[in-house]
Amino acid sequence: MHSPSYSFPVLSAQRAKAFEASVVSSMEEEWLFMQRAGRGIAQQVISDFQELRPLPESLRILVIAGKGHNGGDAMLACNQLLGDLPRASVTLL
């Protein structure tokens, strides 16, 4: 019996770039994907935290991000977190 695989292969930077180019056809579409990623990250941060305990009123979040699109996703996630949790403090490094 074959069980389905729920893992995703790790791609090299070159292969990841080629994959993204094959599914993203314009800069506008790329921006939409980044916004979706930022929202998803923010929602998951909140969900993961709530698994541990209720969200405090003045939640403090530290985000360490690099450059490139992943860094852009992180900045959009910070923006979403501040929108969802107006009393939170988000520090981006």
C-alpha positions in Angstrom: 0.0 0.0 0.0 1.4 3.4 -1.0 0.7 6.3 1.4 0.6 9.8 0.0 3.6 12.1 0.6 2.8 15.3 2.5 6.3 16.6 2.2 7.6 19.1 -0.3 11.0 18.9 -1.8 13.6 21.6 -0.9 14.6 23.5 -3.9 17.9 25.2 -4.7 17.7 28.9 -5.2 18.0 28.4 -8.9 15.2 25.8 -9.1 13.0 27.9 -6.8 13.4 30.9 -9.1 12.6 28.8 -12.2 9.5 27.3 -10.4 8.3 30.8 -9.4 8.8 32.0 -13.0 6.7 29.1 -14.3 3.7 30.0 -12.0 3.9 33.8 -11.8 3.2 35.7 -15.0 3.5 39.3 -14.0 4.8 41.7 -11.4 1.2 42.3 -10.3 0.6 38.6 -9.8 3.9 38.4 -7.9 2.7 41.2 -5.6 -0.6 39.4 -5.0 1.3 36.2 -4.1 3.5 38.1 -1.7 0.5 39.7 0.0 -1.1 36.3 0.3 2.0 34.9 1.9 2.2 37.9 4.3 -1.4 37.4 5.4 -0.9 33.6 5.8 2.3 34.1 7.9 0.5 36.6 10.2 -2.5 34.3 10.6 -0.3 31.3 11.4 1.8 33.3 14.0 -1.5 34.3 15.8 -2.8 30.7 15.6 0.4 29.2 16.8 0.6 31.6 19.7 -3.0 31.0 20.7 -2.3 27.2 20.9 0.0 28.1 23.8 -2.1 30.7 25.6 -4.5 33.6 25.0 -3.1 36.6 23.2 -2.0 39.3 25.6 -3.2 42.8 24.9 0.3 44.1 24.3 1.8 41.2 22.4 5.5 41.8 21.4 6.8 40.1 18.3 10.4 40.0 17.0 10.8 39.3 13.3 14.2 38.5 11.9 14.1 38.7 8.1 16.6 38.7 5.2 16.5 40.3 1.9 14.6 39.3 -1.2 11.0 38.1 -1.6 11.1 36.2 1.7 12.1 39.4 3.5 9.2 41.1 1.6 6.8 38.5 2.8 8.0 39.0 6.3 7.5 42.8 6.1 4.0 42.2 4.8 3.3 39.8 7.6 4.4 42.5 10.1 2.0 44.9 8.5 -0.8 42.4 8.7 0.0 41.6 12.4 -0.2 45.3 13.2 -3.5 45.6 11.4 -4.9 42.5 13.2 -3.4 43.4 16.6 -3.3 47.2 16.8 -1.9 47.1 20.4 0.9 44.7 19.4 4.5 45.8 19.1 6.4 44.3 16.1 10.1 44.7 15.7 11.6 43.9 12.3 15.4 43.2 12.1 
